[in-house]
C-alpha cells in the first residue's frame, strides 16, 4: 500500500501573523491571500499544470488547528487511501486522533509523531 504521495500543505504559527504575511509577500514574493496563505499549483518541467496544489499558510499562534501539539508547524501529507492508512497506523501503534473529516476538499485525519508534532493526512477529492 502506498502511504504518503506528496506534500499537500505546510502550516505554521506566528506571534504576529499580519507582520509575517507582509514579510513573506514583500521579501519572498509569496502571494499571501486574505485567508493567510497561498496555493502553489503544481507544474511539470515545462510549466504546464499537473493537477495538484500545495497550500502554504501562516496562522495565529492562538488557534486550535495544531492542538494537541505544541509545535509551531504542521505538515499536510497527500495520501491515496486515507481510511486504509489510518487502520494500518493504528495497528502499528501510532497515536492516531479519532477525528476524520470528510468535506468537499477531501478526507482529513491526524496522527501525532514521536516528537509530539501533529501531522495531517489528506486524501484529495477524485481528480485532484
Secondary structure, DSSP 8 states (H G I E B T S, - for coil): ---EEEEEEEEEEETTHHHHHHHHHHHH-----TTSEEEEEEE-TTS-EEEEEEEEEEEETT-STTTT---SEEEEEEES-HHHHHHHHHHTT-EEEEEEEEETTEEEEEEE-TTS-EEEEEE--TT-
